[in-house]
Amino acid sequence: MMGNATVGSDLRGYQSKSPTQVLRSLLIADDDPRYRQALRAFIEFYRHSNVGWFQEIYEADRGQTCIEIAITQQPDLVMLDLEFLIDNESGLDIFEQLRQAGYDGKVAIVSGHNDEQEIFRAMKSGACGYLLKDRLISQLPDALKTWASDRVYLGDEVTTRFFSAFHHRDRPVIDLADTLTSREREVLQLLVNGASNQEMANRLYITQGTVKAHLTSIFNKLHVSSRTQAIVRAVKTGLVTIEEFEFEGR
C-alpha cells in the first residue's frame, strides 16, 4: 500500500527546511481502512518526535463525512485520496465541495496514479501538494515541514508530470505579461521560485507590506486567489518558463 522510496530532488522553494508553524490536526480521508490505519500509525510515530504536532487525528471513509469533519473541526491539514470513489464522487470532486462549503485549510492529494491531468487539476484547485502512495512514507516528513511553512510540496516524479500538462493546453489570447508591472513580474518570479514574503522583501529591498500589496495586485490580474494558483497560471501562460525553476542537487 505504502512503500519506501528514496526522495528525489524536489523543487527548490517548494521544500522548506524550517517550519513556521505546527500542524496540530489532521483529517485522513480514504475509503480503505487498511490505508487509514497505516497512515495513522505513521503520523502517530511522527508525532512522538515532533512535540505539538497532530494532537487530533480524524478519519473519514465517505465524502460527506469528510466534508462534515472538515467544516466542524477545521483540521489544519486534510490528506485526501484521489481515488475516493464514494457516492460516485472522486477525491477532486470532494476537494471542490470542501472549498465551496467554506473549508480553507490545507488539502494534500494522495494518489496511486501519476496522471498529469489529475495532478494539474489538483494543483489548479489549490492543493498544497500531490503525493504518490508508493512514495508517501519517504516523502511525507519533508512534505509536512513544507506545508507547515505554507508552501507547496511536489516530488520530482510528480513535478515532471505536472509541467508536461502545460504542453497539452492552449495559451490564452490575452498576453498577461502586458498587464503586470516590471516589479510585479519580479515578485511573481520569486513566488514561483518558492520565496517567502520575507525573502522577497530582502531580495527586492522593499517591505513585507509592499510585497503583500504586489501579490494582491498579481492575484487580481491573474484572476487567482492563492499562491499555488498564481504559480500554475504563471507557468501555463508563459509568464515564467519551466527552465527558470531551480532544482536541488543541480
N, C-alpha and C positions, 0 to 999 in steps of 0.2 A: 504494500500500500504506500509506504513512505520509505524510500531507500536512501542510502548515503551516497553522496557525490561530492566531488571537490568543487569549491566555489571558484568560478572563473573571474576574469577581470570585469567588474561591473562598472557602469557609467560613473565617472568621477562627478561628484556633486550630488548624485542620487544616493550615494552611500555616505553615511555620516559616522564620524569617529567618536563624537561626544554628544549624547542625547541631552536635550534641553528640558525634557520633562519625563515623567514616568507614566507609562500606560498602566492604569490601575484596574481596568476592567476589560473583559474580552467576551465576545459572543462568537461561538463556533456554530456555523450554520451548514449542516451537511446531513443528508438522509441516510448515510451509512454509520451505524452505531460503532462499528469497529474503528473507523477512521476518527470519529469524535473522541473515542476513548484513548486512542494512540496519541492524538494531538494534545488532548488534555493532560496526559501523563508527561509529555514533553514540556508543556507550559508550566506544569507544577514543578518539574525538575529545574527549569529555568528560574522560577520564582525563588527557589531556595538560595540561589547565589546572586540574586538581584533584589535586594530588600525594597519593599514597597510596590513591586510590580504585580499586577494581576491578582489583586485581593479578591476580586469577584470574577468567576468564570461561569458563563451561561451557555446553554446548548439549545439548539433548535433543529428539529427534524422535518419541519414543514415551513413553507414560505410565509404563511400567515403568522405562525408562531415567531418566526424570525423578525417580522415587522413589529409585532406587538412587544417583544422584548426590547428591541432597539428603541422604540418610542418611549416605553415606560421606564426602562432602566438607563438609557443613554450610555451604553458602553463606549469606552474610548476607541475601541477597535472592533470591527466585525470582520471575521475571516469567512468568506462566503464561497462555497463550492460552485464552480461554474456549471457543473453537471447536476445541479439541484433541481431535477426534473420532477417536481411535485406539483400536483394540481395543474398540469400542463404548462408550467412556468419554468423558465431556465433561471440560473443564478443571476444573469444580467437583467432579466425582467424584474426579479425581486429587488435588485440593486436600484433600478429606476423607481420602483414603488417606495423604497426606503426614502429616497430623496423627495419624492412627491409628498410623503407622509410627514416630512419635516425633520428626519434624522440627518444631521450634517456632520457626523463624526467620520472617522477614517474607515474606509472599506477596502480590504485587500481581497483580490480574487485568487482563488486556488483552483487549479485545473489539472486534469490528467492529460490534456491535449495542448499542443503548441501551435494553435491555429492563428494565423496572423490577423485575420479579420476579427476574430473574437478578442484578441489582445488589443487591437486598435479600438474596438467599440468600448471595451472596458476602460481604457485609459482616457478616451474622449469623454466618457461619462464622469470622469473624476476619481477613478480608483487610485489609491495610494501605492498600489503595487500589483504585480501579477506573478504568482509563484507556481511552478510546476510541482506536482505531488512527488515525483521521483527525485526532486532536488530540495524538497521542503526542509528536511532536518538539517542539511548542511548550510542552507542559506537563511533560515529563519532568524538565528541570533543577530546577524548583520541587518536583516530586514527590520527587526523590531527596533533596533537602535536608530535606524534611518527614519522610520515612521515617527519615533519619539521626537525627532528633530524637525518634524513637519516637512519631510522631503519624500520623494518618490523612489521606490526601490524596484529595479528591474535587473534580473540576472542577465549575463551576456547572451545566453541562448534565447531569452525572450526578447532582448533588445534587437537582435538581428531580425527576428520575425516582425517585430513592431515597426521598424523602419521600412521593411520591404512592402508593408501595406500601402505606404505612400505612393509607390510606383504604380499602383493599380487604381489610383483615384485621380480625377481631373483637377487641375488647378483652377481656382476661381478667376473670373474675368477681371474683377477689380484688383488692382495692384495695391495691396495693403501697405507696402513699403512707403508709398507716397503719402499715407495718412499719418505715419509716425515721424516724430522729430528725430534728429540725429541722436539726442540724448536718450530718447525712448528706445531707439534701436540698440544703443549700448546696454541699457538696463535689460532689455529683452535677451540679448546675447548672454549676459551674465546669469540671467534667470535660467536659461536653457543649460548653461554650464553648471548649474546647481548651486550658485552662490546664494547665501542668506542675505537678508536685508542689510545686516551689519557689514557683511563682506562687500556688498555693492557700494555702500556708503564709503567704506575705506578706500575702495578701488577708484571711485569716481570723485572723491574728496567732497562729498555732499552729506547732508544729514539723513538719518533714517526716515525722518518725516518727509523729506523730499523724495526719497526712494519710494515710499508708500504712495505719494502723490503720482509719481510716474507710473507705478504699477496699476493704480486705479485708472489712469488715462489709457494705458495699454489694454487693460481688460475691456474697457468700454469700446475702444476702436476695433478690437479683435472679436467683440461680441462673445466674450467668455466670462466665467465667474470664478475661476480658480487658477492657481499656478500651473497645475497639470494640464488643464485645457489650453492655457496660453502656450505651453511648450508644444503640445500636439499641433495646434493651429500654426505656430511659427514654422515648424518643420514642414507641415503639409503644404503651406502656401509659399514656401521658398524664402521666407524671411531669414531663416537660418538653414544652412545645409548640413547634411549628415556629417560631412568631413570636419565641421567645426566643433564637433563634440570631442571632448578629451576622454581618453580611456586610461584606467590604471594599468600599470605594468608596461606602458609604451614610452 
